Each structure stands twice: as structure tokens, then as C-alpha cells.
Amino acid sequence: MAIAAGAGPEVRKPLATVVIGGILSSTFLTLILLPALYQRFEKSNAS
């Protein structure tokens, strides 16, 4: 949808961009940021 051409993509392209951004940001949060936060706070609670 984000790279579509032809009739009608000017309506779908912004929506597709938001969906792709949401998927990428949620993947980053789930796979990188949350484990790093868990690891940091686990170390600070163990001390």
C-alpha cells in the first residue's frame, strides 16, 4: 500500500505509512527497549 501507484493511492498511502511506522516501533520496543529496561532494573533490585 505504501508504494502503490495508480488511482487512489493518495488516500491509502498515509494510512500505510502510519501502519508501517507502528509495526516498526512496536518491534523495536518489544525486542530491544523492554529487555534492556528489565535487565537494568533487575540489576538495581538485586543490589
N, C-alpha and C positions, 0 to 999 in steps of 0.2 A: 504494500500500500504506500509506503514512504517513497518509493522510486517509480510509482506508476506514471504512465503518460496517457494522453488521450482525453476523452471527455469526462469531466467530473473529478479529477484528482485534486483540484484546488480545495475541495471540501474535505476530502479524506486525508490529505497529506498532513495537516496539523494534528489531527487525531492520531495518526500513525506515529508521528514524531513523539507525541506525549506517551504513547503506549511503549514505544521502544525505550525511551528515557526511563520510564518506570520499571521496566524489566531489568535494565542495566543497573539502575541504582539499587533496586532490591537485591539483586545478585551480589553486588559489592557489599552491601550492608550485611547480608547473611553469611557470606563466605569469608570476608576479611575483617570488617569492623567488629562485629559481635564476638567472634572468637578472641580477638585481641583485647577487647574490654573484659571478657570473662577471665582471661589469663592475668590481666593486670590486677583486677580486684581479688582474684583468688590468692595471688601472692601477698597483697596487702592485708588480707584477713588471716593468713597463716602466721604472720609475724606476731 
